[in-house]
Amino acid sequence: MSEVKIIQTTPLELSSMISESVKTELEKFKKELSKSNSDEILLTREETCELLSINLSTLWSYTKKGKLPSKKIGNRVYYLKSEVLEALNS
C-alpha cells in the first residue's frame, strides 16, 4: 500500500500547483500531436496568421466562413498546418 503524506498548503498554493501541472501536461500533449507528421503540426491562431500573412480578424472571418477548418482543445483554437496549406492551394 502506498504511503499517504499530508502537507499543509493554502488554497492559492494548491491552485498554483494544479495550474502548473495542467499546463505541463497540455504542452506534452501538444508536442506528441505535432510529432506524428510535420504537416500535422497544430498551429495557434497567431502562428496561422503569421504563416498566411493575415491578421486575427481575417483569420476569424475565414474560419467563420468555413474556408479554414479549426480544431478546439478546451478554450483554445488550433489549425492543422496541412489543412491550412491545402486551403491556401485551393
C-alpha positions in Angstrom: 0.0 0.0 0.0 1.3 3.5 -0.8 2.2 5.9 1.9 -0.1 8.9 2.3 1.5 12.2 3.3 -0.4 15.2 4.4 1.0 18.6 3.9 -0.4 22.0 4.7 -0.9 24.4 1.9 -3.1 27.4 1.2 -5.8 27.3 -1.4 -3.8 29.7 -3.6 -0.7 27.4 -3.5 -2.9 24.4 -4.3 -4.4 26.3 -7.2 -1.0 27.2 -8.5 0.3 23.7 -8.3 -2.7 22.3 -10.2 -2.4 25.0 -12.9 1.3 24.3 -13.4 0.6 20.5 -13.7 -2.2 21.1 -16.2 0.0 23.4 -18.3 2.8 20.9 -18.3 0.5 18.1 -19.4 -1.1 20.2 -22.1 2.4 21.1 -23.5 3.3 17.4 -23.6 0.1 16.6 -25.4 0.7 19.3 -28.0 4.2 18.1 -28.6 3.0 14.5 -29.1 0.4 15.6 -31.5 2.9 17.6 -33.5 5.5 14.7 -33.6 3.3 12.4 -35.8 3.9 14.3 -39.0 5.5 17.6 -39.9 2.3 18.6 -41.8 0.1 17.6 -38.9 1.5 20.3 -36.7 -1.0 22.2 -34.6 -0.7 25.9 -35.1 -2.0 28.6 -32.8 -4.1 31.4 -34.2 -1.1 33.7 -34.1 1.2 31.1 -35.9 -1.5 30.6 -38.5 -1.8 34.4 -39.1 2.0 34.6 -39.4 2.0 31.7 -41.9 -0.7 33.3 -44.1 0.4 36.9 -43.5 -3.0 38.0 -42.3 -4.4 39.5 -39.1 -6.6 37.8 -36.5 -9.8 39.3 -37.7 -9.2 38.0 -41.2 -8.4 34.5 -39.8 -11.6 34.6 -37.7 -13.6 35.6 -40.9 -12.0 32.7 -42.9 -12.8 30.3 -40.1 -16.4 31.5 -39.7 -17.0 31.2 -43.5 -15.6 27.6 -43.5 -12.5 28.4 -45.6 -10.2 27.3 -42.8 -11.2 24.4 -40.6 -10.2 24.8 -36.9 -9.8 22.4 -34.0 -10.8 23.3 -30.5 -8.9 21.9 -27.5 -10.6 23.3 -24.4 -11.0 27.1 -24.9 -8.2 27.3 -27.4 -8.4 27.2 -31.2 -5.8 25.4 -33.3 -5.3 24.8 -37.0 -3.6 21.8 -38.7 -0.8 23.0 -40.8 -1.7 20.5 -43.6 -5.3 21.9 -43.7 -4.1 25.5 -43.8 -1.7 24.7 -46.7 -4.5 22.8 -48.5 -6.9 25.7 -48.2 -4.1 28.0 -49.4 -3.7 25.9 -52.5 -7.4 25.7 -53.4 
